[in-house]
Amino acid sequence: MLDVISLALANLTSPAVLFFALGVLAGVVRSDLNIPQAVAKGLALYLMMAIGFKGGVEVSKAGLTTELLLAAGAGVLLSFLMPLVAYALLRAFTQLDRTTAAASAAHYGSISVVTFVAGSEFLQLSGLVYSGHMVAVLALMETPAILTGLLLAGASSKGPDPSARGELIREVALNGSVVLLMGAFFIGWISGEPGMVRLEPFVVDLFQGILCLFLLDMGIVAARRLSGARKLGVPGALFGIVMPPIGAAAALGLALLAGMGAGDAAALMILGGSASYIAVPAAMRIALPDADPSVYLTLSLAITFPFNLTIGIPLYTAIAQALIGG
């Protein structure tokens, strides 16, 4: 218990989390502090490129392994199945309609890249090392949950019109975050250590500062989304806090079955406990236009993301260390 508290305190006093808190404060008091959308998108692109490239370099050192395949299988399975759990809870304990519940549930099978980035930094602070192939697992977990969400909504094979279905398929297959993550991953894999030597000042030295600036913007955005909490009510808001540990627990079970080390297990728990607020909302706008975006964005961005950033990541890390060691 003391380990969890000490890890949580260390995380809460890290610059990244404090900048996120500053953004939330600025949003709550309605300050005119604002990061232009184009700049925020550029920061997000940098983070995805950097984490993907570094992961690819790490895999180039170890090569294709059984561990990579097991981790990928665990991640895809989590992404397919966790929306089923989320949907059941939302339908049982909230008044959300089927379509909005299905769209919201899909967010909890997919992942948050920024949560993983913040978590990877915290793992380093905790002395845990995770494998570079976990970046590939992250990318693979982006889209299966979308398919499950559509099945839950009864819209997997039908939609408003064929052109909309075609646009959805393109959105899922060519989602920008997936393309950049996997592209940077393969570039890092191909270029290896010599490539890292060339890009290290850019992808390593600047990383922390850009992460802080991005989380400042995320804090502002999250504060502005809190208005949607009224539609959720207390049970819905509690779902946004309870669902992440459920996803992390499922990830831990698969990690133990796959024989993962503490670092990889903690990374998979961070992925399993996160919720998408980029890829899935974009797909849901096309596939399920009747779903209420203020509900699923409030859940994933204004409730689950802050919970993971402040409490979830230290909790998952401490549990992985206690059960597996590291």
N, C-alpha and C positions, 0 to 999 in steps of 0.2 A: 504493500500500500504506500509506503514511504517512497518507493521508487517511482510509482505512478505520479505522486504529488510533485516530486522533485523534477521529473521529466516535464510535467505540465507547466510548472513554474518557469523552467528554462525556456520552454516554447513560448509562453506568454510574454516573456521579456526579450524575445528575439526581435531584431529590427523589422523583419518581414511582418510579423503579427502586429507589432506596434504601428506600423504604417497602415495596415488594414484597419486597425482601430481608429486611427486618425481619419481615415476616409469615412468610416461609419459616423464618427462624430460630426464631420463636416456635412454629411448628408442629413443627419438628424436636425442640426441647427440651421439647415438650409443656407449654408455658406455658398458663395459663388465659386468656390474652388472646383475646378473642372479640368479634366484631361480630354483634349479633343479626341473624337472617335477614331480618326485616322492614326493618331499617335498610339492610342490604346491597342488598336489592331496590330500596329507595328511591334509593340512590346510583346503581344501574345505570339506573334510569328517568331520573334527572336527566341522566346522561351521554348517553343516547340522545336525549333531548329536545333537549339543548343542541347536539349535533353535527348533528342533523337540522335544527333551526331555522337554525343558522348557514349550513348548506349551501343551504337554500332561499333565504335572503336573498341569497347570492352569485349564485344562478341568476337571481333576479329582476333583478339588475343586468345580466346578459349576455343573458338570454332563451334560448329553445330554439335550439340550434345543432347543426350536423353533428357537432361534436366530442362533444357529449353523446350522440348516437345511436350513434356509433362506440364510445365508451367503454362504453355500456350493452351493446352487442352483444358486445364483448370480454369483459366481466364474466360475462355469461350463458354464453358459450361455455366459459370457464374453469370455471365452476361445474358444467356438465354433464360435461366431459371429464376433469378432474383426478381424480375418484374412480376412473376406469378405470386410471390410472397407479398410484394408491395401492394399489388392489386387487391388481394384478398383482405389485407389489413385496411386499406382505404375504403373498400366497399362495406366492411363490417363495422367500422367505427366512425365513418364520416357520412355526410349527406351528398357527397360528390356523385354526379351522374356517371354512367358507365364510360362514356367517351373521355371525360376529363380524368377519371380515375385511371383508365388505361394509358393515357398520355403521360400522366404523372408517374405511373409505375415504370414506364420505359426509362425514365431518367435514372432510376435506381438500379438498373442492370448495366447501363452504360457508365462511363467514368468521367471524372473531372481531371483534365491534364494539369491544371494549376494546383489542385490538391495533391496530385502525385509529385509535382515539382517541389512544393513546400515540404511534403513528406520526405522526399529524398534528401533534402537539406537537413531535415531533422534527424534522419537515420545516420547521416554522417556525424552530426553533433553527438549522437548517442554511441558512436563507435561501431555501428553495424554497417556491414558492406553488403549490398545487394548486387545481383548479377546484371550485366548490361542487357541481357535478353529480356528483362522485365519491361523494357521500353517497347519491344515488339508485342509483348502480352498486352500492354496498355493500348496499343493501336488496334489489336484484334478485338478488344472488348468494346470498342466504340459502337459498333453497329448491330450485333445480334439482338440486343435488347429492343431495338427499334422494331424488328420483325415480331418479337413477342408482344410488344405493345399493340401492334396492328392486329395480331391474332386476337388479343383480348378485347379489342374494340369491335371485332367482327369486320375488319376492313383489310385483311391481309391479301385478299384476291379481288377486291372490288373497290372502286373509288368513285368520285364524282364523274370522271371521264378518263379515257385512255391517256390523254396528254398529261393529266395530273399524275397518273401512275408512272408514266415515263419520267416525269420530272422528279418524282420521289426516288425512283431507282437511281437516277443520276446523282441526286443529293446524297444518298447513302453510299454509293460506290465511290464517288469522287469528292467526298467531303474534304474541304481544304485542310483541316487539321490532320486527318488521316494521311492525305497525300504528302504533306510536309513532314510529319513524323516519320513515316516509313521511308520517304525519300532521303531525309537526313540520316536515318538509321543505316540505310544501305550505302550512302556515301561514306559515312564513318566506317562501316564494315570494310568497304573496298579500299579506302585510303589508309586505314589503320593508324598505327602510332605515328608514322611520318606526317599524316594529315593532322593529327592532334597537335603536333609540335608547331605546325604552321598556324593553326586556328586558336591555340590555347589562349592568347591574349583577348580574343573576342568571345569565345564560348565558355571560358572559365573565369577570367579576371573580372569581366563585366557582369557576370551572372547575378550576383547578389544584389547589386544596385538596381538593375533592371527589374528583378523580381519585386523589390520593395516598391518601386514606382508603379508596377502593374497592380500590386495588391492595394495600394492607395486608391487606385481607380476602382478596383473591385469593391472596396469598402463603401465608396460613394454610391455605386450602383446598387449594392445590397441594401443600403439604408433606404433608398428610394423605392425598393420593392416591398418593403415591410407593410405597405398599405394593403397588399393582397391577403394579409393574414386574417382579416375580418371574415373573408369568405370561407376560410378553412375552419375557424373555430378552434377551441382548445384541443379536441382530439386530432384534428389535422395538423396543428402546430406540433403536438407531441409526436406525431408520426415522423416529422422531419428530424427529430432527435433520436427516436427509438430505432428507425430503420437502418441508419448507418452501422451501429453495433451488430445488428442482425446480419447485414451483409458481410461485415468483417469476420463474424463468427463462422459463417459459411465458408469464407475464404480460408480461415485458419484450419478448418476441418479438411479441406482439399489439400492445403499445404502440408499437413501432417501425413495424409495418405500418399502424397507425392514425394515425401522425404526431403522437403525443402529445408535449408538452413534458416536461421533466425532472420537474417537480413531479407532473403527472398520472401519468407512468410510474412514479415511485417509489410513489405512492399505490396504483396497481394492483398493483405488485409486493408491497406490504405485504398487500393483500387476497389475492392469489394464494398468498402464503406462509403465511397464517394458517390456523387450524383452529377450527371452531365447538366451543363447549363449553356452549352454552345451547339454541339452536334445534334442532340435530340430535339431541342426546341425548334431548330431550323427544319428538321424533318417533320415534326408534328404539325407545324404551321401548314405544310403542304398536304400531309396525309390525313390529318384530323382537324380540319379548320373549325369544327364545332367545339373542340376542347377549349377550355378557358386558360389562356396563357398566363394570366395573373396568378392562377393557382399553382401551376407547375413551376413557374419561375420563382415564385415566393418560396416554395418548398426547397428547391434545389439550391438557389442562390442566396436567399435571405435567411434561411434556417439551417439547412444541412451544411453548407459550405463554412459558415462561421463556427458551427459546432465542431466540425472536423479539424479546422485550423487551430482551434484553441484547446479542445479536449480530446477529440477522437484520435488524432495522430499520436500524441503521447500515450494514450491508453492502449492503442493497438501495438505500439512498439514495446511497451512494458510487458504486455501479455506474451508477445512472441519471445521476448528475452527470457521470461520466467518459465515458459513451457519448453522452449527449444534450446535456450542458452545462446550465448554470443557476446 
